[in-house]
Amino acid sequence: MKKAIVLISLVALFGCTEEEIKDTLSGKTKVFAVESINVEGVTGLDDGTYAVTDSHFANILPDVFPNGTKSDLDNYGIGTHSSSCAKIDTTTPVCFEDGKSCTPTEMKQLNLKVYKIDITDIKSAYENAKFFPTLATELGIQGLNQVNIEAVACP
């Protein structure tokens, strides 16, 4: 009964999904990194979707940007329990560091890879592997403005 009350309270307080609360209570959390970007109006590029690693983005990516890979997680000894895909609409710029590191107006959507990891690895995933916690974006913490991460089917 106590677990149910805690779960309902957390959902009401933070607006999290029941799955996110259950993951947290079981010591798991989700982190994300940008896998590809939908762009419009970038000089020298046709409008469309490009891998975040495309060299055209080297000068326009924000300084603080979640663009790690599964290999980065592996290299830092961060195991994954599952993966999924999501997107963030950036027609209104999204900032990843207190308004200082924002997406340029040419970026219209960020396509994400989301991994479920042990909550004890979250600091390493953020500091070393360039992943951001999904919960931080939903709550507007870690210097991030609140953004809506929408789950989508993986390509």
C-alpha positions in Angstrom: 0.0 0.0 0.0 2.8 2.4 0.8 4.5 1.8 -2.6 1.2 2.6 -4.3 0.8 5.9 -2.4 4.4 6.9 -3.1 3.9 6.0 -6.8 0.7 8.0 -7.1 2.3 10.9 -5.3 5.4 11.0 -7.5 3.3 10.8 -10.7 1.1 13.7 -9.5 4.1 15.8 -8.3 6.4 15.3 -11.3 4.0 14.3 -14.1 6.1 11.3 -14.8 4.8 8.1 -16.3 4.1 5.1 -14.1 6.9 3.3 -16.0 9.4 6.0 -15.2 8.5 5.9 -11.5 8.7 2.1 -11.5 12.1 2.3 -13.2 13.4 4.8 -10.6 12.1 2.7 -7.7 13.9 -0.3 -9.2 17.2 1.6 -9.7 16.9 2.3 -13.4 16.6 5.4 -15.5 16.6 6.5 -19.1 19.2 8.6 -20.9 19.2 9.9 -24.4 21.5 11.2 -27.1 20.8 12.8 -30.5 21.2 10.3 -33.3 20.1 12.5 -36.2 18.7 16.0 -36.9 16.0 17.3 -39.3 17.2 20.6 -40.7 15.9 23.4 -42.9 17.9 26.2 -44.4 21.4 25.1 -43.6 23.8 26.6 -46.2 25.2 23.8 -48.4 22.7 21.2 -47.3 19.4 20.1 -48.7 16.5 20.2 -46.2 16.1 16.8 -44.6 17.5 14.4 -42.0 21.2 14.0 -41.3 23.3 12.0 -38.8 24.4 14.1 -35.9 28.0 13.1 -36.8 27.8 14.8 -40.3 30.7 17.2 -40.6 28.3 20.0 -41.7 27.1 20.2 -38.1 30.5 20.7 -36.4 30.1 24.5 -36.3 26.4 24.8 -35.5 25.9 22.2 -32.7 25.6 23.7 -29.3 28.6 23.4 -27.1 26.7 21.2 -24.6 24.9 18.7 -26.7 23.8 15.1 -26.0 25.4 13.3 -28.9 26.9 10.2 -27.4 26.6 6.7 -28.8 26.0 3.2 -27.5 29.8 2.7 -27.9 30.4 5.6 -25.6 28.2 4.0 -22.9 30.0 0.7 -23.4 33.5 2.4 -23.2 32.6 3.8 -19.8 31.3 0.5 -18.5 27.7 1.6 -18.6 25.4 -1.4 -19.4 22.0 -0.9 -21.0 18.8 -2.8 -20.2 16.8 -1.7 -23.2 16.7 0.9 -26.0 14.0 2.9 -27.8 13.7 5.9 -30.0 12.1 9.4 -29.5 12.1 12.9 -30.9 12.2 16.5 -29.7 10.5 19.2 -31.7 13.0 22.1 -31.9 11.1 24.5 -34.1 11.4 26.5 -30.9 15.0 26.2 -29.9 15.9 23.9 -27.1 18.7 24.9 -24.7 20.9 22.3 -23.0 22.7 24.7 -20.5 20.7 27.5 -18.9 20.0 29.3 -22.2 23.6 29.3 -23.3 23.8 26.2 -25.5 20.7 26.2 -27.7 19.8 24.6 -30.9 20.0 26.9 -33.9 16.8 27.8 -35.8 17.8 25.6 -38.7 17.4 22.5 -36.5 13.7 21.5 -36.6 13.7 18.1 -34.9 16.2 16.0 -32.9 15.9 12.3 -33.4 17.0 10.4 -30.3 18.2 7.1 -29.1 17.1 6.3 -25.6 18.7 3.7 -23.3 17.6 2.4 -19.9 20.6 2.2 -17.6 21.3 1.7 -13.9 20.6 4.9 -12.0 24.1 4.7 -10.4 25.6 5.2 -13.9 23.7 8.4 -14.7 26.5 10.8 -13.7 29.0 8.9 -15.9 26.6 8.8 -18.8 26.1 12.6 -18.5 29.7 13.7 -17.8 31.6 11.1 -19.9 29.3 9.6 -22.6 27.4 12.8 -23.6 24.0 11.4 -22.7 21.2 13.4 -20.9 18.7 12.0 -18.4 15.2 12.0 -19.9 13.8 12.9 -16.5 16.0 16.1 -16.4 14.4 17.4 -19.6 10.9 16.7 -18.3 11.5 18.5 -15.0 13.7 21.3 -16.4 16.8 20.4 -14.3 20.5 20.1 -15.2 20.3 23.5 -16.9 17.9 22.2 -19.5 14.7 24.0 -20.4 11.7 21.7 -20.1 11.2 19.8 -23.4 8.7 17.2 -24.5 10.4 14.0 -25.5 7.9 12.1 -27.7 8.4 8.3 -28.1 8.5 7.1 -31.7 9.1 3.8 -33.4 12.7 3.1 -34.2 13.6 3.1 -37.9 
